[in-house]
Amino acid sequence: MVAERFQMYIDGKWVDAEGRKTFEVINPADKSVVGIVPDAGVAETRRAIEAADRAFRSWSKTPAKERGVILKRVMDLMAEGRDEIARLVVLENGKPYEEAKGEVGFSMGYFGWFAEEARRTYGDIVPSPFAHKRLWVTQQPVGVVGAITPWNFPANMITRKIAPAMAAGCTVVLKPASATPMTALAIARCAQDAGLPPGVLNIVTASKSRPIGDEMLNNPLVKKIGFTGSTAVGKGLMEQAAKQIKRISFELGGNAPFIIFDDADFDKALDGAIAMKFLRVGGQSCICANRIYVQESIASGFIPAFVEKTKALKVGLGFEPGMQVGPLINREAQQSMQEFVDDAVAHGAKVLTGGKPYTKPPLDKGFFFEPTVLVDVKDDTRVCVEEIFGPIAPILTFKTEEEVIRRANETTYGLASYFYSRDMGRIVRVSEGLEAGLVGVNDAAGYTHEIPFGGFKESGLGREGGREGIEEYMEVKSVVVALPT
């Protein structure tokens, strides 16, 4: 396969990096080069920011209804090109093609949702305590937004940020992950074809994130930073953003508990646990199940059934029909999985299936790791304390509701959590007791466009999606009018 060549999108134009510098995009399934992309730096980022600042002056004054028409057009063009965008997702990310198509379909929905929400950024007329004064509260766009997105959902992570920002009247400079820039550029093409004015959306690709991020954080024209990634990186960005008191919204790491009570619908809980552990980018998702807690009275039946379904998962190349689990993103991720397993075993855990990289063709050519199930795992081992971000399922048992809520909450993270039960009283108690921004009750599908998504504790700041998602890109202004006397 011949590697495809791409250009960046800045100020409505497709451009190369200075000196025509490029970097390669690698397919994690076979380590082949699938794309050659501009390798930008500070100069290109500054140009993009300045273009966004110029565009903001007119885009912010464009009626919300007109902005919404363009965003809906972007959604329609993404729908027309869904198969092609999904192809790029598979090439640079490795996930199965059907999963990639699902991601693209969901991601374009953010343009539809926020196109409508743009018209609903209401203000207030507040009753005044003074007869000669009137009090108005309005909302207006914050300004230029610097967005930094990860590789695990190359389409969804982008649209979840740029759609509300542009709907609010902001302009955007986006730095996609170096592992998966091609999907971002395909979305930019849809935006251009939809008639989005130059400078409203700019895509800067680079092999290194640090220079781009530093320019976004230090440039006073950028008023807000939106970031999805690790908690460690988020803390560093937050520290830098504090120097200019920039607005920030972060979706950071997770350590999601997945709890199965003895009164749960057994089959639905089993399928849900498999789906939320292995069927979202092979476990490389912040909201994937990280720790699976099974009530003792059903553990003897649940664990063998879970192992059987894990062994039946179809692992392979993304374009092969019926594939369910693809590769990890790179060698470092593959090595990390082995370290998790080795550490757990050293502390007394047992491997019931999996536990190592694939060594036979064709999977040995990529960064594949066997779907793994661990038992006899201790709460304080790395695989339970840290975010796994891969296809390893540690199974722990518990006795009581109070015990499992306490153990589930004993983490610095608070992004997502899940539990299965048919007891209505328990559903209320546990959903209120779990310290997470998303709680799935008898559901392992994750979030939707219509509700806000974000984390408690060290899992982030702010919310994406829902009506709250557009508010992250708005400033609230109070106007006091003293009438002439």
C-alpha positions in Angstrom: 0.0 0.0 0.0 1.3 3.5 -1.0 1.2 6.0 1.9 -1.2 8.8 1.3 0.1 12.4 1.5 -1.8 15.2 3.4 -1.6 18.9 4.0 -2.6 20.9 7.1 -5.6 23.2 7.1 -4.9 26.8 8.1 -7.0 29.9 7.3 -9.1 28.0 4.8 -6.0 26.8 2.8 -4.3 23.4 2.6 -0.6 24.0 3.4 2.7 22.3 4.1 4.9 22.8 7.2 7.8 25.2 6.9 10.7 23.5 5.1 8.1 20.9 3.9 8.8 18.9 7.0 6.8 15.7 7.4 6.3 12.7 9.7 4.9 9.3 9.0 1.6 7.8 10.3 1.9 4.1 11.2 -0.7 1.5 11.0 -0.6 -0.3 14.4 -1.9 -3.5 12.9 1.2 -4.2 10.7 3.5 -1.2 11.3 3.2 -0.1 7.7 3.4 3.6 6.8 -0.1 4.7 5.7 0.2 8.5 5.7 2.7 11.3 5.4 1.6 14.5 7.2 3.1 18.0 7.7 5.3 18.3 10.8 4.5 21.7 12.1 5.9 23.8 14.9 5.5 27.1 16.6 5.4 29.3 13.5 2.6 27.4 11.9 0.6 27.3 15.1 1.0 31.0 15.5 -0.3 31.6 12.0 -3.3 29.4 12.7 -4.0 31.3 16.0 -3.8 34.6 14.2 -6.1 33.3 11.5 -8.6 32.1 14.1 -8.4 35.5 15.9 -9.2 37.3 12.6 -12.1 35.0 11.8 -13.5 35.3 15.3 -14.4 39.0 14.7 -17.0 38.0 12.1 -17.9 34.4 13.1 -18.8 35.5 16.6 -21.3 38.0 15.1 -22.8 35.5 12.7 -26.3 34.7 13.8 -26.5 31.4 15.7 -29.1 30.1 13.2 -26.6 30.7 10.3 -23.8 29.0 12.2 -26.1 26.1 12.8 -26.9 25.7 9.1 -23.2 25.3 8.3 -22.7 22.9 11.1 -25.6 20.7 9.9 -24.0 20.8 6.5 -20.8 19.5 8.0 -22.7 16.7 9.5 -24.4 15.8 6.2 -21.0 15.8 4.4 -19.5 13.5 7.1 -22.5 11.2 6.6 -21.8 11.1 2.8 -18.1 10.4 3.4 -18.6 8.1 6.4 -17.1 5.0 4.8 -14.0 6.9 3.7 -13.5 8.6 7.1 -13.9 5.2 8.8 -11.3 3.8 6.5 -8.8 6.4 7.7 -9.7 5.6 11.3 -8.9 2.0 10.7 -5.6 2.7 9.0 -4.2 5.0 11.6 -5.9 3.6 14.8 -6.4 -0.1 14.0 -9.9 -0.5 15.4 -12.3 -2.8 13.5 -14.0 -1.2 10.5 -17.5 -1.6 11.9 -16.5 0.0 15.1 -14.8 2.9 13.2 -18.1 3.4 11.2 -20.0 3.6 14.4 -17.5 6.1 15.8 -17.8 8.3 12.7 -21.6 8.1 12.9 -21.7 9.1 16.5 -19.1 11.9 16.1 -21.0 13.7 13.3 -24.0 13.8 15.6 -22.3 16.4 17.7 -22.6 18.9 14.7 -26.3 18.2 14.6 -26.8 18.5 18.3 -24.8 21.7 18.8 -26.2 23.3 15.6 -29.5 23.3 17.4 -28.1 24.3 20.8 -26.5 27.4 19.3 -29.9 29.0 19.2 -30.5 28.2 22.8 -27.7 30.1 24.6 -30.3 32.1 26.4 -29.8 35.1 28.7 -32.0 36.6 31.4 -33.7 39.8 32.3 -33.4 39.9 36.1 -35.9 41.9 38.2 -34.1 44.9 39.4 -34.2 46.1 43.0 -34.0 49.7 41.7 -36.8 51.4 39.8 -34.4 53.3 37.5 -32.2 50.3 36.6 -32.5 47.3 34.3 -30.4 44.1 34.7 -29.6 41.9 31.7 -27.5 38.7 31.7 -26.1 37.6 28.3 -23.8 35.0 27.0 -21.1 35.5 24.4 -18.3 33.3 22.9 -15.1 33.2 24.8 -12.8 33.6 21.7 -10.1 31.5 20.1 -10.0 27.9 21.4 -6.9 25.7 21.4 -8.0 22.0 21.2 -5.7 19.0 21.8 -7.2 15.6 21.2 -6.0 12.0 21.6 -5.7 9.0 19.3 -8.2 6.5 20.6 -11.3 8.1 19.0 -9.8 10.1 16.1 -13.2 11.5 15.0 -15.3 11.6 18.2 -12.8 13.3 20.4 -12.5 16.1 17.8 -16.1 16.8 17.0 -17.0 16.8 20.7 -14.8 19.8 21.1 -15.0 21.7 17.8 -18.7 21.4 17.3 -19.8 23.2 20.5 -17.0 25.7 20.2 -18.0 26.8 16.6 -21.7 26.7 17.5 -21.0 29.1 20.3 -19.3 31.5 17.9 -15.7 30.6 18.8 -12.9 29.8 16.4 -10.6 26.8 16.8 -7.0 25.7 16.4 -6.9 21.9 16.7 -3.8 19.8 17.3 -4.8 16.1 16.7 -2.8 13.3 18.1 0.3 12.5 16.1 -0.7 8.9 15.8 -4.1 9.8 14.2 -4.0 13.1 12.2 -5.6 11.9 9.0 -9.1 11.6 10.4 -9.0 15.2 11.6 -7.9 16.4 8.2 -10.8 14.5 6.6 -13.2 16.3 8.9 -11.6 19.6 8.0 -12.3 18.9 4.4 -16.0 18.4 5.2 -16.0 21.7 7.1 -14.4 23.5 4.1 -16.9 21.9 1.6 -19.8 22.9 3.9 -18.8 26.6 3.6 -17.2 27.2 6.9 -15.4 30.6 6.6 -11.6 30.6 6.5 -10.0 30.6 9.9 -12.9 29.3 11.9 -11.3 25.9 12.0 -7.6 25.3 11.7 -5.8 21.9 11.9 -2.1 21.9 12.9 -0.4 18.5 12.6 2.9 17.7 14.3 4.9 14.8 15.5 5.5 16.5 18.9 2.7 18.1 20.9 4.8 20.1 23.3 5.7 23.1 21.0 2.1 23.4 19.7 0.7 23.2 23.2 3.2 25.7 24.6 2.2 28.2 21.9 -1.5 27.8 22.6 -0.9 28.3 26.3 1.4 31.2 26.0 -0.3 33.1 23.1 -2.7 35.7 24.6 -5.0 35.4 21.6 -6.0 31.9 22.8 -8.7 32.3 25.4 -9.5 28.7 26.2 -7.8 25.2 26.1 -9.8 22.0 25.6 -7.9 18.8 26.2 -8.5 15.1 26.4 -5.7 12.9 27.6 -3.8 11.7 30.6 -4.2 13.2 34.1 -0.5 13.8 34.3 -0.4 15.9 31.1 -3.6 17.7 32.1 -2.0 18.8 35.4 0.9 20.3 33.4 -1.4 22.1 31.1 -3.4 23.4 34.0 -0.3 24.8 35.6 0.7 26.6 32.4 -2.8 27.9 31.8 -2.8 29.5 35.2 -0.2 32.0 34.1 -2.8 33.7 32.0 -5.9 32.4 33.8 -7.0 30.8 30.6 -10.3 29.0 30.6 -9.8 25.2 30.5 -11.9 22.1 30.1 -10.2 18.7 30.5 -11.3 15.1 30.1 -8.6 13.1 31.8 -7.9 9.6 32.9 -10.3 7.0 34.3 -10.4 3.9 36.5 -13.9 2.7 36.0 -15.4 0.1 38.3 -17.9 -2.4 36.8 -20.0 -3.9 39.5 -22.2 -7.0 39.1 -24.6 -7.6 42.0 -26.2 -11.0 42.7 -29.6 -9.8 41.7 -28.4 -8.6 38.2 -29.7 -10.0 34.9 -26.8 -12.4 34.5 -26.6 -12.5 30.7 -27.0 -8.8 30.3 -24.4 -8.1 32.9 -22.0 -10.6 31.3 -22.4 -9.0 27.8 -22.1 -5.5 29.2 -18.9 -6.4 31.0 -17.4 -7.9 27.8 -18.5 -4.9 25.8 -17.2 -2.2 28.2 -13.9 -4.0 28.8 -12.9 -5.1 25.3 -15.1 -3.7 22.6 -14.2 0.0 22.8 -10.8 0.3 21.0 -9.8 -2.9 22.6 -10.0 -1.4 26.1 -8.1 1.8 25.1 -10.8 4.2 26.3 -11.0 6.3 29.4 -14.5 5.0 30.2 -13.7 1.3 29.7 -14.2 -1.0 32.7 -10.9 -1.0 34.6 -11.9 -3.1 37.6 -14.6 -5.7 37.5 -16.3 -6.4 40.8 -18.5 -9.6 41.1 -20.6 -10.4 44.2 -19.2 -13.5 45.9 -22.5 -15.5 45.6 -22.4 -15.5 41.8 -18.6 -15.4 41.2 -18.3 -19.1 40.6 -20.7 -18.9 37.7 -19.8 -15.5 36.3 -16.0 -15.8 36.1 -16.0 -19.0 33.9 -18.7 -17.5 31.6 -16.6 -14.2 31.3 -13.5 -16.2 30.4 -15.4 -18.2 27.8 -16.7 -15.1 26.1 -13.2 -13.5 26.3 -11.7 -16.5 24.5 -14.3 -16.2 21.8 -13.5 -12.6 20.9 -12.3 -12.2 17.3 -8.9 -10.4 17.3 -7.5 -9.3 14.0 -6.9 -6.7 11.3 -9.5 -3.9 11.1 -10.8 -4.6 7.6 -11.4 -8.3 8.1 -15.1 -9.1 8.5 -16.3 -9.8 12.0 -13.3 -8.5 13.8 -14.0 -7.2 17.3 -10.6 -6.3 18.8 -7.8 -4.6 17.0 -4.2 -3.8 18.0 -2.9 -1.5 20.7 -1.7 1.9 19.4 2.1 1.3 19.7 4.9 -0.8 21.2 4.9 1.2 24.4 1.3 0.3 25.0 2.0 -3.3 24.3 4.9 -3.4 26.7 2.7 -1.6 29.3 0.1 -4.5 29.1 2.8 -7.0 29.8 4.1 -5.0 32.8 0.6 -4.9 34.2 0.2 -8.7 33.9 3.7 -9.4 35.3 3.1 -7.1 38.3 -0.3 -8.6 39.1 1.1 -12.2 38.9 4.0 -11.2 41.1 1.5 -10.1 43.7 -0.5 -13.4 43.6 -2.9 -13.0 40.7 -3.7 -15.8 38.3 -4.0 -15.5 34.5 -7.1 -17.4 33.3 -6.7 -16.5 29.7 -4.4 -14.3 27.6 -1.5 -12.5 29.3 0.9 -11.9 26.4 1.4 -10.4 22.9 0.5 -12.5 19.9 3.4 -14.3 18.4 1.9 -16.0 15.3 1.3 -14.4 11.9 -0.3 -12.1 10.9 -0.9 -10.6 14.4 2.8 -10.7 15.3 3.5 -7.9 12.8 1.4 -5.5 14.8 0.9 -4.3 18.4 -1.6 -6.9 19.4 -2.1 -8.2 22.9 -4.3 -11.2 24.0 -7.5 -10.3 25.7 -6.6 -11.2 29.3 -8.6 -12.1 32.4 -6.9 -12.0 35.9 -8.3 -13.3 39.2 -7.1 -13.2 42.8 -6.1 -9.6 42.2 -5.4 -7.3 45.1 -6.9 -3.8 45.2 -3.5 -2.2 45.6 -1.8 -3.7 42.6 -1.0 -1.5 39.6 -3.6 -3.1 37.4 -6.3 -1.9 39.9 -4.8 1.5 40.9 -3.7 2.7 37.5 -5.6 3.2 34.3 -5.0 0.0 32.2 -5.9 1.3 28.7 -5.9 -2.1 27.1 -7.5 -5.5 27.0 -6.8 -6.7 30.6 -9.8 -7.5 32.9 -8.9 -7.9 36.6 -11.9 -9.6 38.3 -12.4 -9.0 42.1 -15.1 -10.2 44.4 -17.1 -8.5 47.1 -19.6 -9.3 49.8 -21.8 -6.2 50.5 -23.1 -3.2 48.7 -21.4 -0.8 51.2 -18.1 -2.6 50.8 -18.1 -2.4 47.0 -19.1 1.3 46.9 -16.2 2.1 49.2 -13.7 0.1 47.2 -15.0 1.4 43.9 -14.4 5.0 45.1 -10.9 4.4 46.5 -9.3 6.0 43.5 -8.1 9.4 42.5 -10.2 9.1 39.3 -13.9 9.6 38.8 -14.8 9.5 35.1 -17.2 6.6 34.6 -18.7 3.7 36.6 -21.1 0.9 35.9 -23.3 -1.5 37.9 -25.9 -4.1 37.2 -28.8 -4.7 39.6 -32.6 -5.2 39.4 -33.3 -3.8 42.9 -34.7 -0.3 42.6 -33.6 0.8 46.1 -30.0 -0.4 45.3 -30.1 1.4 42.0 -30.8 4.7 43.7 -28.3 4.1 46.5 -25.4 3.0 44.4 -25.9 5.5 41.6 -25.8 8.3 44.2 -22.9 6.7 46.1 -20.5 6.2 43.2 -18.1 9.1 42.7 -18.1 9.5 38.9 -19.3 11.9 36.3 -21.0 9.0 34.3 -22.9 6.1 35.9 -24.2 3.4 33.7 -27.0 1.4 35.4 -27.7 -1.9 33.6 -26.2 -0.2 30.6 -22.7 -0.4 29.0 -23.3 1.9 26.0 -21.6 5.0 27.5 -22.9 8.5 27.0 -25.0 10.2 24.3 -25.0 13.7 22.7 -27.9 14.8 24.8 -26.2 14.5 28.3 -23.1 16.2 29.7 -19.9 14.1 30.0 -17.0 14.7 32.3 -15.2 13.6 35.4 -15.1 14.0 39.2 -11.8 14.3 41.1 -8.7 14.0 38.9 -10.6 12.9 35.9 -11.2 16.4 34.6 -12.8 19.8 34.6 -15.9 20.9 32.8 -18.4 18.9 30.7 -18.8 18.0 27.0 -22.1 17.2 25.3 -25.5 18.1 26.5 -26.7 21.7 26.9 -23.7 22.2 29.3 -21.3 21.5 26.5 -21.8 24.8 24.7 -21.7 26.7 27.9 -18.0 25.7 28.3 -17.3 28.0 25.3 -19.3 31.0 26.5 -18.7 33.9 28.9 -21.5 35.3 31.0 -21.9 39.0 31.0 -24.1 41.1 33.4 -25.3 44.4 32.1 -26.6 47.1 34.5 -28.5 49.9 32.7 -29.3 53.0 34.6 -32.2 54.7 32.9 -32.2 58.5 32.3 -34.0 60.4 35.0 
